[in-house]
Amino acid sequence: MAATESFEITDDEKSLLLELIENAEETAIESMAHADSRSFKDVLRQRLQLLASAKEKIRGHGTRAA
């Protein structure tokens, strides 16, 4: 079972985190298009799933004023 931790982030921090995750998603998708190895594509798919999960958690996470 994975541990969970609570923390507060500002709206600006939330926006930045989402932007960074979306950039990482784009990079993984581009890498997948050029990858020859099935195992590397599997690693990238897992990474995309983790990024999507993190993005949803951040979107649903409460924020505080800066």
MMTF fields as JSON, N, C-alpha, C and O atoms, coordinates in Angstrom:
{
  "mmtfVersion": "1.0.0",
  "mmtfProducer": "UNKNOWN",
  "numBonds": 263,
  "numAtoms": 264,
  "numGroups": 66,
  "numChains": 1,
  "numModels": 1,
  "chainsPerModel": [1],
  "groupsPerChain": [66],
  "chainIdList": ["A"],
  "bondAtomList": [4, 2, 8, 6, 12, 10, 16, 14, 20, 18, 24, 22, 28, 26, 32, 30, 36, 34, 40, 38, 44, 42, 48, 46, 52, 50, 56, 54, 60, 58, 64, 62, 68, 66, 72, 70, 76, 74, 80, 78, 84, 82, 88, 86, 92, 90, 96, 94, 100, 98, 104, 102, 108, 106, 112, 110, 116, 114, 120, 118, 124, 122, 128, 126, 132, 130, 136, 134, 140, 138, 144, 142, 148, 146, 152, 150, 156, 154, 160, 158, 164, 162, 168, 166, 172, 170, 176, 174, 180, 178, 184, 182, 188, 186, 192, 190, 196, 194, 200, 198, 204, 202, 208, 206, 212, 210, 216, 214, 220, 218, 224, 222, 228, 226, 232, 230, 236, 234, 240, 238, 244, 242, 248, 246, 252, 250, 256, 254, 260, 258],
  "bondOrderList": [1, 1, 1, 1, 1, 1, 1, 1, 1, 1, 1, 1, 1, 1, 1, 1, 1, 1, 1, 1, 1, 1, 1, 1, 1, 1, 1, 1, 1, 1, 1, 1, 1, 1, 1, 1, 1, 1, 1, 1, 1, 1, 1, 1, 1, 1, 1, 1, 1, 1, 1, 1, 1, 1, 1, 1, 1, 1, 1, 1, 1, 1, 1, 1, 1],
  "groupList": [{"groupName": "MET", "atomNameList": ["N", "CA", "C", "O"], "elementList": ["N", "C", "C", "O"], "formalChargeList": [0, 0, 0, 0], "bondAtomList": [1, 0, 2, 1, 3, 2], "bondOrderList": [1, 1, 2], "singleLetterCode": "M", "chemCompType": "L-PEPTIDE LINKING"}, {"groupName": "ALA", "atomNameList": ["N", "CA", "C", "O"], "elementList": ["N", "C", "C", "O"], "formalChargeList": [0, 0, 0, 0], "bondAtomList": [1, 0, 2, 1, 3, 2], "bondOrderList": [1, 1, 2], "singleLetterCode": "A", "chemCompType": "L-PEPTIDE LINKING"}, {"groupName": "THR", "atomNameList": ["N", "CA", "C", "O"], "elementList": ["N", "C", "C", "O"], "formalChargeList": [0, 0, 0, 0], "bondAtomList": [1, 0, 2, 1, 3, 2], "bondOrderList": [1, 1, 2], "singleLetterCode": "T", "chemCompType": "L-PEPTIDE LINKING"}, {"groupName": "GLU", "atomNameList": ["N", "CA", "C", "O"], "elementList": ["N", "C", "C", "O"], "formalChargeList": [0, 0, 0, 0], "bondAtomList": [1, 0, 2, 1, 3, 2], "bondOrderList": [1, 1, 2], "singleLetterCode": "E", "chemCompType": "L-PEPTIDE LINKING"}, {"groupName": "SER", "atomNameList": ["N", "CA", "C", "O"], "elementList": ["N", "C", "C", "O"], "formalChargeList": [0, 0, 0, 0], "bondAtomList": [1, 0, 2, 1, 3, 2], "bondOrderList": [1, 1, 2], "singleLetterCode": "S", "chemCompType": "L-PEPTIDE LINKING"}, {"groupName": "PHE", "atomNameList": ["N", "CA", "C", "O"], "elementList": ["N", "C", "C", "O"], "formalChargeList": [0, 0, 0, 0], "bondAtomList": [1, 0, 2, 1, 3, 2], "bondOrderList": [1, 1, 2], "singleLetterCode": "F", "chemCompType": "L-PEPTIDE LINKING"}, {"groupName": "ILE", "atomNameList": ["N", "CA", "C", "O"], "elementList": ["N", "C", "C", "O"], "formalChargeList": [0, 0, 0, 0], "bondAtomList": [1, 0, 2, 1, 3, 2], "bondOrderList": [1, 1, 2], "singleLetterCode": "I", "chemCompType": "L-PEPTIDE LINKING"}, {"groupName": "ASP", "atomNameList": ["N", "CA", "C", "O"], "elementList": ["N", "C", "C", "O"], "formalChargeList": [0, 0, 0, 0], "bondAtomList": [1, 0, 2, 1, 3, 2], "bondOrderList": [1, 1, 2], "singleLetterCode": "D", "chemCompType": "L-PEPTIDE LINKING"}, {"groupName": "LYS", "atomNameList": ["N", "CA", "C", "O"], "elementList": ["N", "C", "C", "O"], "formalChargeList": [0, 0, 0, 0], "bondAtomList": [1, 0, 2, 1, 3, 2], "bondOrderList": [1, 1, 2], "singleLetterCode": "K", "chemCompType": "L-PEPTIDE LINKING"}, {"groupName": "LEU", "atomNameList": ["N", "CA", "C", "O"], "elementList": ["N", "C", "C", "O"], "formalChargeList": [0, 0, 0, 0], "bondAtomList": [1, 0, 2, 1, 3, 2], "bondOrderList": [1, 1, 2], "singleLetterCode": "L", "chemCompType": "L-PEPTIDE LINKING"}, {"groupName": "ASN", "atomNameList": ["N", "CA", "C", "O"], "elementList": ["N", "C", "C", "O"], "formalChargeList": [0, 0, 0, 0], "bondAtomList": [1, 0, 2, 1, 3, 2], "bondOrderList": [1, 1, 2], "singleLetterCode": "N", "chemCompType": "L-PEPTIDE LINKING"}, {"groupName": "HIS", "atomNameList": ["N", "CA", "C", "O"], "elementList": ["N", "C", "C", "O"], "formalChargeList": [0, 0, 0, 0], "bondAtomList": [1, 0, 2, 1, 3, 2], "bondOrderList": [1, 1, 2], "singleLetterCode": "H", "chemCompType": "L-PEPTIDE LINKING"}, {"groupName": "ARG", "atomNameList": ["N", "CA", "C", "O"], "elementList": ["N", "C", "C", "O"], "formalChargeList": [0, 0, 0, 0], "bondAtomList": [1, 0, 2, 1, 3, 2], "bondOrderList": [1, 1, 2], "singleLetterCode": "R", "chemCompType": "L-PEPTIDE LINKING"}, {"groupName": "VAL", "atomNameList": ["N", "CA", "C", "O"], "elementList": ["N", "C", "C", "O"], "formalChargeList": [0, 0, 0, 0], "bondAtomList": [1, 0, 2, 1, 3, 2], "bondOrderList": [1, 1, 2], "singleLetterCode": "V", "chemCompType": "L-PEPTIDE LINKING"}, {"groupName": "GLN", "atomNameList": ["N", "CA", "C", "O"], "elementList": ["N", "C", "C", "O"], "formalChargeList": [0, 0, 0, 0], "bondAtomList": [1, 0, 2, 1, 3, 2], "bondOrderList": [1, 1, 2], "singleLetterCode": "Q", "chemCompType": "L-PEPTIDE LINKING"}, {"groupName": "GLY", "atomNameList": ["N", "CA", "C", "O"], "elementList": ["N", "C", "C", "O"], "formalChargeList": [0, 0, 0, 0], "bondAtomList": [1, 0, 2, 1, 3, 2], "bondOrderList": [1, 1, 2], "singleLetterCode": "G", "chemCompType": "PEPTIDE LINKING"}],
  "groupTypeList": [0, 1, 1, 2, 3, 4, 5, 3, 6, 2, 7, 7, 3, 8, 4, 9, 9, 9, 3, 9, 6, 3, 10, 1, 3, 3, 2, 1, 6, 3, 4, 0, 1, 11, 1, 7, 4, 12, 4, 5, 8, 7, 13, 9, 12, 14, 12, 9, 14, 9, 9, 1, 4, 1, 8, 3, 8, 6, 12, 15, 11, 15, 2, 12, 1, 1],
  "groupIdList": [1, 2, 3, 4, 5, 6, 7, 8, 9, 10, 11, 12, 13, 14, 15, 16, 17, 18, 19, 20, 21, 22, 23, 24, 25, 26, 27, 28, 29, 30, 31, 32, 33, 34, 35, 36, 37, 38, 39, 40, 41, 42, 43, 44, 45, 46, 47, 48, 49, 50, 51, 52, 53, 54, 55, 56, 57, 58, 59, 60, 61, 62, 63, 64, 65, 66],
  "secStructList": [7, 7, 7, 7, 7, 7, 7, 7, 3, 3, 2, 2, 2, 2, 2, 2, 2, 2, 2, 2, 2, 2, 2, 2, 2, 2, 2, 2, 2, 2, 2, 2, 2, 2, 7, 7, 7, 2, 2, 2, 2, 2, 2, 2, 2, 2, 2, 2, 2, 2, 2, 2, 2, 2, 2, 2, 2, 2, 2, 2, 1, 7, 3, 3, 7, 7],
  "xCoordList": [0.841, 0.0, 0.894, 1.842, 0.604, 1.378, 0.982, -0.189, 1.98, 1.722, 1.156, 1.495, 0.302, -0.229, 0.217, 0.408, 0.374, 0.816, 0.008, -0.276, -0.362, -1.119, -0.207, 0.712, -0.473, 0.267, -0.57, -1.497, -0.243, -0.961, -0.075, 1.13, -0.685, 0.042, -0.763, -1.99, -0.061, -0.74, -1.293, -0.948, -2.139, -2.668, -1.537, -1.547, -0.562, 0.577, 1.399, 1.832, 1.61, 2.348, 1.585, 2.174, 0.282, -0.565, -0.458, -0.297, -0.549, -0.443, 0.911, 0.997, 1.963, 3.308, 3.458, 3.995, 2.993, 3.079, 2.325, 2.816, 1.133, 0.36, 1.075, 1.078, 1.676, 2.429, 3.618, 3.879, 4.331, 5.479, 5.056, 5.721, 3.953, 3.446, 3.026, 3.328, 2.341, 1.905, 3.096, 3.058, 4.159, 5.379, 6.011, 6.483, 6.022, 6.574, 5.74, 6.281, 4.423, 3.554, 3.865, 3.969, 4.013, 4.329, 5.658, 5.779, 6.646, 7.959, 7.858, 8.456, 7.107, 6.949, 6.227, 6.593, 5.212, 4.472, 5.379, 5.361, 6.167, 7.105, 8.148, 8.491, 8.646, 9.635, 9.042, 9.719, 7.791, 7.139, 7.022, 7.153, 6.773, 6.635, 7.945, 7.936, 9.069, 10.372, 11.044, 12.099, 10.447, 11.059, 10.921, 9.882, 11.992, 11.976, 11.676, 11.089, 12.072, 11.958, 10.572, 10.066, 9.983, 8.667, 8.77, 7.869, 9.855, 10.004, 10.133, 9.615, 10.82, 10.929, 9.573, 9.235, 8.794, 7.449, 6.583, 5.763, 6.759, 6.009, 6.376, 5.505, 7.663, 8.117, 7.48, 7.025, 7.448, 6.852, 5.35, 4.813, 4.67, 3.228, 2.98, 2.055, 3.814, 3.689, 3.932, 3.242, 4.917, 5.222, 4.027, 3.676, 3.406, 2.232, 1.089, 0.375, 0.917, -0.13, 0.147, -0.768, 1.409, 1.777, 1.577, 1.084, 1.962, 1.781, 0.298, -0.09, -0.526, -1.971, -2.558, -3.406, -2.111, -2.589, -2.191, -3.006, -0.944, -0.473, -1.24, -1.598, -1.485, -2.21, -3.62, -4.08, -4.298, -5.655, -5.656, -6.552, -4.654, -4.57, -4.317, -4.904, -3.457, -3.149, -4.367, -4.669, -5.061, -6.265, -7.318, -8.027, -7.422, -8.43, -7.966, -8.738, -6.699, -6.108, -6.474, -6.441, -6.815, -7.107, -5.863, -4.743, -6.061, -4.944, -5.145, -6.215, -4.073, -4.16, -3.697, -3.015, -4.047, -3.643, -2.13, -1.511, -1.536, -0.081, 0.402, 1.602],
  "yCoordList": [-1.168, 0.0, 1.242, 1.325, 2.176, 3.413, 4.381, 4.497, 5.069, 6.074, 7.328, 7.652, 8.02, 9.284, 10.387, 10.173, 11.548, 12.693, 13.905, 14.084, 14.736, 15.939, 17.154, 17.214, 18.11, 19.358, 20.412, 20.093, 21.671, 22.769, 23.408, 23.566, 23.774, 24.476, 25.7, 25.721, 26.704, 27.91, 27.652, 26.66, 28.539, 28.419, 28.497, 27.778, 29.374, 29.496, 28.208, 27.771, 27.608, 26.341, 25.236, 24.413, 25.228, 24.231, 24.373, 23.382, 25.603, 25.845, 25.402, 24.791, 25.715, 25.323, 23.813, 23.27, 23.131, 21.669, 21.042, 20.109, 21.555, 21.023, 21.26, 20.388, 22.426, 22.731, 21.779, 21.281, 21.53, 20.627, 19.2, 18.516, 18.764, 17.418, 17.313, 16.317, 18.317, 18.289, 18.281, 17.613, 19.02, 18.982, 17.599, 17.104, 16.975, 15.626, 14.627, 13.697, 14.818, 13.938, 14.071, 13.068, 15.305, 15.529, 14.876, 14.266, 15.008, 14.411, 12.885, 12.257, 12.301, 10.843, 10.366, 9.339, 11.098, 10.72, 10.813, 9.928, 11.879, 12.018, 10.905, 10.349, 10.584, 9.511, 8.172, 7.356, 7.945, 6.691, 6.536, 5.435, 7.651, 7.609, 7.212, 6.64, 7.519, 7.228, 5.984, 5.571, 5.396, 4.245, 2.981, 2.722, 2.216, 0.942, -0.228, -1.225, -0.105, -1.197, -1.232, -0.223, -2.404, -2.576, -2.348, -1.764, -2.802, -2.637, -1.155, -0.729, -0.366, 1.068, 1.745, 2.646, 1.315, 1.864, 1.531, 2.348, 0.337, -0.042, 0.858, 1.265, 1.165, 2.068, 3.442, 4.059, 3.917, 5.224, 5.225, 6.215, 4.124, 4.021, 4.094, 4.766, 3.397, 3.442, 4.859, 5.33, 5.527, 6.908, 7.818, 8.673, 7.631, 8.424, 8.187, 9.123, 6.952, 6.65, 7.342, 7.877, 7.333, 8.007, 9.518, 10.159, 10.07, 11.512, 11.883, 12.894, 11.062, 11.328, 11.244, 12.056, 10.268, 10.12, 11.329, 11.859, 11.761, 12.92, 14.177, 14.996, 14.317, 15.491, 15.543, 16.61, 14.426, 14.392, 14.717, 15.405, 14.223, 14.516, 16.0, 16.598, 16.587, 18.006, 18.854, 19.829, 18.487, 19.223, 19.213, 20.201, 18.097, 17.966, 18.427, 18.434, 18.814, 19.203, 20.628, 21.516, 20.848, 22.21, 23.077, 22.583, 24.344, 25.279, 26.362, 26.507, 27.12, 28.259, 29.494, 29.386, 30.632, 31.892, 32.063, 31.592, 32.737, 32.924, 33.85, 34.101],
  "zCoordList": [0.0, 0.0, 0.0, 0.782, -0.849, -0.958, 0.146, 0.504, 0.673, 1.694, 1.037, -0.101, 1.755, 1.25, 2.191, 3.388, 1.631, 2.4, 1.977, 0.793, 2.937, 2.624, 2.693, 3.51, 1.831, 1.828, 1.14, 0.395, 1.389, 0.751, -0.299, -0.102, -1.421, -2.481, -2.896, -2.79, -3.363, -3.837, -5.236, -5.878, -5.691, -7.051, -8.077, -9.075, -7.825, -8.739, -8.773, -9.839, -7.61, -7.556, -8.277, -8.977, -8.097, -8.758, -10.274, -10.986, -10.762, -12.205, -12.742, -13.807, -11.998, -12.421, -12.457, -13.422, -11.428, -11.403, -12.569, -13.204, -12.848, -13.964, -15.293, -16.161, -15.451, -16.673, -16.824, -17.92, -15.741, -15.79, -16.132, -16.909, -15.548, -15.84, -17.301, -17.959, -17.81, -19.208, -20.156, -21.189, -19.818, -20.636, -20.601, -21.624, -19.427, -19.309, -20.1, -20.697, -20.104, -20.892, -22.386, -23.093, -22.861, -24.272, -24.648, -25.71, -23.775, -24.033, -24.099, -24.972, -23.182, -23.171, -24.426, -24.997, -24.858, -26.075, -27.3, -28.156, -27.384, -28.503, -28.48, -29.524, -27.303, -27.176, -27.585, -28.209, -27.239, -27.587, -29.104, -29.638, -29.784, -31.241, -31.924, -33.014, -31.274, -31.87, -31.299, -31.78, -30.289, -29.624, -30.471, -31.078, -30.489, -31.214, -30.287, -30.706, -29.055, -28.09, -27.456, -26.965, -27.479, -26.846, -25.345, -24.743, -24.738, -23.295, -22.927, -21.895, -23.766, -23.502, -23.659, -22.891, -24.651, -24.818, -23.609, -23.189, -23.05, -21.853, -20.67, -19.902, -20.529, -19.469, -19.66, -18.696, -20.896, -21.181, -20.902, -20.404, -21.218, -20.921, -19.411, -18.955, -18.65, -17.188, -16.672, -15.768, -17.258, -16.863, -17.159, -16.345, -18.321, -18.677, -17.691, -17.331, -17.258, -16.282, -14.951, -14.324, -14.517, -13.274, -13.382, -12.454, -14.517, -14.731, -14.721, -14.136, -15.368, -15.399, -13.996, -13.626, -13.218, -11.849, -11.004, -10.249, -11.132, -10.377, -10.781, -9.935, -12.074, -12.569, -11.988, -11.582, -11.945, -11.399, -9.911, -9.422, -9.191, -7.762, -7.529, -6.627, -8.327, -8.175, -8.533, -7.846, -9.599, -9.985, -8.897, -8.701, -8.187, -7.15, -5.793, -4.834, -5.705, -4.425, -4.065, -4.918, -2.83, -2.362, -2.402, -2.27, -2.581, -2.624, -1.583, -0.991, -1.382, -0.462, -1.203, -2.222, -0.721, -1.36, -1.26, -0.306, -2.245, -2.262, -1.176, -1.068]
}
